[in-house]
Amino acid sequence: MTEKTQPTDAELFALIKEHFGLDQRRDDTVINRSTGRFHDAQRYRDFAAAVLAIAKWGQPAQAQADSVQEDAALQLIADLVRHIDRETCTHEETHRGGAIWEICNSCGSMWADDKGGKPEFKWPDCVEKARAFLDAARKQGASQ
Ligand SMILES: [Zn+2]
């Protein structure tokens, strides 16, 4: 079953009669009986479509403002992740120092063998989650 998104002509003309006092005259023409003037029903179709769109998605202007804010938030998260990437040393190259020390070539961090040595590098959970979130948002954006 498809979702109903437009009123039928019968429903539309009933509403035009009820709210604007105009009678259907021909397929897409209505008449104002007090003035005898004809009107194109298209403007009432457009009106019905606009009302339905607002009912479904909220105010168009609000939806647009929300999407601009969403884009800004995504960009902000992307910039933060990039900054953390750039500023974080993953301690890939190390050298030995003294009898018990392992020392990072890049940042100078030191780990003592008798304190467990250098731990496996792990990105913080919040960084991993932000990356996953950005990936999902990009895929969703690409499929739209
Ligand atoms: Zn390092």
Residues whose N, C-alpha, C, O or C-beta is under 5 A from the ligand:
A	BS01	ZN	C89 T90 H91 C104 S106 C107 G108 S109
